[in-house]
Amino acid sequence: MIIWLNGTFGAGKTTTSHEVVSRLPDSRLFDTEKVGEMLRHVLGVPEKDFQDFPPWRGLVVETARQVLDHVGGTLVVTQTVLVEAYWREIHDGLTRAGIPVHHFLLHTDRDTLVERIETDTKPESAGARQWRLDHLDDYERALPWLRREARVVDTTGVPPAEVAATVLRGVPSAEGLRG
């Protein structure tokens, strides 16, 4: 099974994913960014985003399938996907592989997102600050399809533990682990 945490930068995906993994036995994080980094090494720097490389989407599906075949359990993915066709390709590939996908959109208002992005003091975040801010319009344009395709979880002013509990309540096999 996959629990996919979607949403733009600053919505709380990373923090929530750690909470979910700490509560859900046999779960592990699957960082699909690493697939993108590998492709960047092989294919060069993409024009806009590594997700634009068709192999990224196929490799995410195949990597998830092989990891789950090897270890079982649940993969928790924190990946912003704002292009509906890309999400459809990934979701359909996982479904064909027999992997149940629980898709959540972690959402908060724009002012909160801007504040979270601008006050993120982690060293690895400093260089990405403007890129993240520049993608807020893309996120807002994607909201209509994201709301159709995912269960929306509002993270505005909600502690990560509560967000994780809400996510786990949305996963039938994890209902006893609400925390």
C-alpha positions as CSV (number, residue, x, y, z in Angstrom):
1,M,0.0,0.0,0.0
2,I,1.0,3.6,-0.6
3,I,0.1,6.7,1.4
4,W,0.8,9.6,-0.9
5,L,1.1,13.0,0.7
6,N,0.7,15.7,-1.9
7,G,0.6,19.4,-1.5
8,T,2.8,22.3,-2.1
9,F,5.9,23.3,-0.2
10,G,5.2,24.3,3.3
11,A,2.0,22.3,3.6
12,G,3.6,19.9,6.1
13,K,4.2,16.8,4.0
14,T,7.6,15.9,5.4
15,T,6.7,16.5,9.1
16,T,3.5,14.6,8.6
17,S,5.2,11.7,6.9
18,H,7.5,11.2,9.9
19,E,4.5,11.1,12.2
20,V,2.7,8.6,10.0
21,V,5.7,6.3,9.8
22,S,6.2,6.4,13.5
23,R,2.6,5.3,14.1
24,L,2.2,2.7,11.2
25,P,4.0,-0.6,11.7
26,D,5.9,-1.9,8.6
27,S,5.9,1.5,6.9
28,R,8.8,3.4,5.5
29,L,9.4,6.6,3.6
30,F,9.9,6.4,-0.1
31,D,11.6,9.6,-1.3
32,T,10.7,9.9,-5.0
33,E,13.0,12.9,-5.3
34,K,15.9,10.4,-5.3
35,V,14.6,9.0,-8.5
36,G,14.6,12.5,-9.9
37,E,18.2,13.1,-8.7
38,M,19.3,9.8,-10.4
39,L,17.7,10.9,-13.7
40,R,19.3,14.4,-13.4
41,H,22.6,12.6,-13.2
42,V,21.8,10.5,-16.3
43,L,19.7,12.9,-18.4
44,G,20.9,16.3,-17.3
45,V,19.1,19.2,-15.8
46,P,15.5,19.3,-16.9
47,E,14.0,22.5,-18.4
48,K,11.5,22.9,-15.6
49,D,11.2,19.9,-13.3
50,F,12.5,16.3,-13.2
51,Q,8.9,15.1,-13.2
52,D,8.8,16.2,-16.8
53,F,11.1,13.3,-17.6
54,P,8.8,10.4,-18.6
55,P,11.1,7.9,-17.1
56,W,10.7,9.5,-13.6
57,R,7.0,8.5,-13.5
58,G,7.6,5.0,-14.7
59,L,10.5,4.5,-12.4
60,V,8.5,5.7,-9.4
61,V,5.9,3.1,-10.1
62,E,8.4,0.3,-10.7
63,T,10.6,1.2,-7.7
64,A,7.6,1.2,-5.4
65,R,6.4,-2.1,-6.8
66,Q,9.8,-3.8,-6.4
67,V,10.3,-2.3,-2.9
68,L,6.9,-3.5,-1.8
69,D,7.4,-6.9,-3.4
70,H,10.7,-7.2,-1.4
71,V,9.6,-5.9,2.0
72,G,5.8,-5.5,2.0
73,G,4.2,-3.0,4.3
74,T,3.4,0.5,3.4
75,L,5.4,3.2,1.6
76,V,4.7,6.8,2.6
77,V,5.5,9.2,-0.2
78,T,5.9,12.9,0.2
79,Q,5.8,14.3,-3.3
80,T,4.2,17.4,-4.8
81,V,2.7,16.4,-8.1
82,L,0.9,19.4,-9.7
83,V,0.4,18.0,-13.3
84,E,-2.8,16.0,-13.5
85,A,-1.5,13.8,-16.4
86,Y,1.6,12.9,-14.4
87,W,-0.5,12.0,-11.3
88,R,-2.8,9.9,-13.5
89,E,0.1,8.1,-15.0
90,I,1.6,7.3,-11.6
91,H,-1.7,6.3,-10.0
92,D,-2.8,4.1,-12.9
93,G,0.6,2.4,-13.0
94,L,0.4,1.7,-9.3
95,T,-3.1,0.4,-9.6
96,R,-2.1,-1.9,-12.5
97,A,0.6,-3.2,-10.3
98,G,-2.0,-4.1,-7.6
99,I,-0.8,-1.4,-5.2
100,P,-3.6,0.4,-3.3
101,V,-3.0,4.1,-3.2
102,H,-4.3,6.5,-0.6
103,H,-3.8,10.0,-1.9
104,F,-4.0,13.0,0.5
105,L,-3.7,16.6,-0.3
106,L,-2.2,18.5,2.7
107,H,-3.5,22.0,2.2
108,T,-3.2,25.4,3.9
109,D,-3.9,28.9,2.9
110,R,-1.5,30.9,0.8
111,D,-0.5,33.3,3.6
112,T,0.4,30.4,5.8
113,L,2.4,28.8,3.0
114,V,4.4,32.0,2.3
115,E,5.1,32.4,6.0
116,R,6.3,28.8,6.4
117,I,8.5,29.0,3.3
118,E,10.0,32.3,4.3
119,T,10.7,31.3,7.9
120,D,12.2,27.8,7.0
121,T,15.7,28.1,8.5
122,K,17.0,24.7,7.5
123,P,20.2,25.1,5.5
124,E,19.0,23.0,2.6
125,S,15.9,25.2,2.3
126,A,17.6,28.5,1.8
127,G,18.4,28.0,-1.9
128,A,15.0,26.6,-2.6
129,R,13.0,29.5,-1.0
130,Q,12.3,31.5,-4.2
131,W,11.6,28.3,-6.3
132,R,9.0,27.3,-3.7
133,L,7.4,30.7,-3.7
134,D,7.3,30.7,-7.5
135,H,5.4,27.4,-7.5
136,L,2.5,28.7,-5.4
137,D,0.6,29.8,-8.5
138,D,1.1,26.4,-10.1
139,Y,-0.3,24.8,-6.9
140,E,-3.4,27.1,-6.9
141,R,-4.0,26.2,-10.6
142,A,-3.8,22.5,-9.8
143,L,-6.2,22.7,-6.8
144,P,-9.4,21.8,-8.7
145,W,-8.1,18.5,-9.9
146,L,-6.2,17.8,-6.7
147,R,-9.4,18.3,-4.7
148,R,-11.1,15.7,-7.0
149,E,-8.3,13.2,-6.8
150,A,-7.2,13.4,-3.2
151,R,-8.7,13.5,0.3
152,V,-8.0,17.1,1.5
153,V,-6.5,17.6,4.9
154,D,-6.3,21.2,6.2
155,T,-3.0,21.7,8.0
156,T,-3.6,25.4,8.9
157,G,-2.8,25.7,12.6
158,V,-3.1,21.9,13.1
159,P,-0.2,20.1,14.9
160,P,1.5,17.5,12.8
161,A,0.4,14.7,15.1
162,E,-3.2,15.6,14.5
163,V,-2.6,15.8,10.7
164,A,-1.0,12.3,10.8
165,A,-4.0,11.0,12.8
166,T,-6.4,12.4,10.2
167,V,-4.4,10.8,7.4
168,L,-4.4,7.4,9.2
169,R,-8.1,7.6,9.7
170,G,-8.4,7.9,6.0
171,V,-6.6,4.6,5.4
172,P,-9.0,1.7,6.2
173,S,-6.2,-0.8,7.2
174,A,-4.7,1.8,9.6
175,E,-7.8,2.8,11.5
176,G,-6.7,1.4,14.8
177,L,-3.5,3.5,14.7
178,R,-5.1,6.9,14.9
179,G,-2.8,8.0,17.8
